[in-house]
Amino acid sequence: MGETVERRGAPLGRSVLAAAGFAAAVAAVAAVGGVAASGSGAVYAGLELPAWAPPAWLFGPVWTALYVVIALAGWLVWRASGTAGAPAFFAVYALQLVLNAAWTPLFFGAGLYAAALADITALAVAVAAAIALGRRHSTAAALLLVPYLLWVLFAAALNLAIAVAN
């Protein structure tokens, strides 16, 4: 499988538009998180945190890097999936974007730590599924999503610790 099938017939402009579309979708998710996270520093500082919790300043740079690779991974699968496309991958990809967008409002906006934990658990499953489905079309895309999955698993563990302690 891997990178052998490409959208050879797609003009460069179409590929650029597709990349911009993935970037826009991920930017919308980031914007939802950004709006919901206003004041999150104070919320985070007021929580009972485990000793292994990262400092608040780390989340912004990590998520910025992850959003870039999430968009790039989606575009790579689109580019590599050929005329048959990858409908299962893109359904799961869209689902993980929705779950990602929902977490910050649940956790920071509403203080619903248990609901946020359920959301991030579903997010981890969706990202793992996206990796498995994306690998059929682009190994590079699947590998790009691995750090995202690892961060989501870490964040889920942190969410669980916060839900228990608070």
Secondary structure, 3 states (H helix, E strand, C coil): CCCCCCCCCCCHHHHHHHHHHHHHHHHHHHHHHHHHCCCHHHHHHHCCCCCCCCCHHHHHHHHHHHHHHHHHHHHHHHHHCCCCCCHHHHHHHHHHHHHHHHHHHHHHHCCCHHHHHHHHHHHHHHHHHHHHHHHCCCHHHHHHHHHHHHHHHHHHHHHHHHHHHC
